[in-house]
Amino acid sequence: METLRRTGFAELPLHQGKAPQWLVKRMIRLAKGVIAVVIEEYGRDVFLQRISDPYWFQAFGCVLGYDWHSSGITTVVTGVLKTVVSQEKFGLAVCGGKGKVSMQTLSEIEKVGEDLSLSSSKINQLQYASRMSAKVDNAAIQAGYPLYHHAFFIMDDGKWAVVQQGMKIDDRTARRYHWLSDHVRSFVVEPHQAIVGDKKVEAVLDMTAQESDGCRKASVDIIKDEPKKVAKMLRAVRPSFQSSLQKWMPSTLEGVQREYVADFLSMPATINWNALRRAYEFQPRNFEEILGIRGIGPATIRGLALTAELIYGEKPSWKDPVKYSFAYGGKDGVPFPVNRKAMDESIHILEIAIQNARLGDKDRIKSIQRLRSIVPPDRKI
């Protein structure tokens, strides 16, 4: 099983307002030049890999002129790419986007797939990948960051990547999820290329972790029972006085005391019983099929996970899977060593692309200066 290739944290504070049109127009012009060179020099496969590399993605946004540490870099850069990348020129397309636009992703995938002459079965597979990647990051991983942005990248050979982002309103932080089809062996077992977050949450329900395998299997067994039996089990683990999962958690969690705040992990007060009935009639064979059932959302997954733990002793992972850092750490190996080779490779590709792009000297110089601003002090470009 492929594991995540980056580790740590990143600062992605939420910023108010929209990118001004003068900046967006300039970003589009710069992006056209840079992306054309990247694809011409390295190929579309490498471009897709770079989109799924959070360091390259962030550096690319900085080169285009957007704030290095802003959560808005996700929506603005993917919006620019959707405008710049064309299937006619590159055999590549971007579907979806922010807010209501993300709801059009499946229909856009169908149109793009037809334009790229993909088979009906391949289009269905791409639509499934879009749905499942969103469902996993909304329901299977519960850190309090519901998705509001979903961008789906498609190549004419059917390869794909996803860049999606969730928002936590109360502390104004964001979390970004990167997926790459080449590295997805299972949608529900550590499928991400990287997860970018501003902070590590003390208790996160992560049903995609390897450690959650027993809990995933127990959840399947539970949901295949009659809804009446499931309701009885839920009542057994949610007495009337319970208000939070905190009462059911062990006294320590990886050294963290019980005082952590986990309100968003409280046992669900209501369950979508229609969805549970559909699941019972469907008799899912595995956890992925549970997630694919319409109406199965975070509350139901949370209820199944807690029932599996408290009744069957199959614990899910409560470790936050956030796995990447731009902001700090590394030079002394604390809290983790930086993959300097990967960083240098990303910077090198952008550096060459900027130099070779058909840009005016002023734009080229400014782009190089912005790239230099994110380079570690001991590295020269």
TAZI-V26660 format. One record per helix or strand. SS is the DSSP state (H for helix, E for strand). FROM is the first residue (numbers start at 1). LEN is the number of residues. If there is no record, write none. Layout:
SS|FROM|LEN, SS|FROM|LEN
This chain:
E|13|1, H|21|22, H|44|8, H|54|11, E|70|1, H|72|13, H|87|4, E|92|7, H|99|17, H|120|21, E|141|2, E|146|10, E|160|9, E|173|8, H|181|3, E|194|4, E|205|2, H|210|14, H|227|11, H|245|3, E|252|2, E|256|2, H|263|3, H|273|10, H|287|5, H|298|15, E|317|1, H|340|17, H|361|12
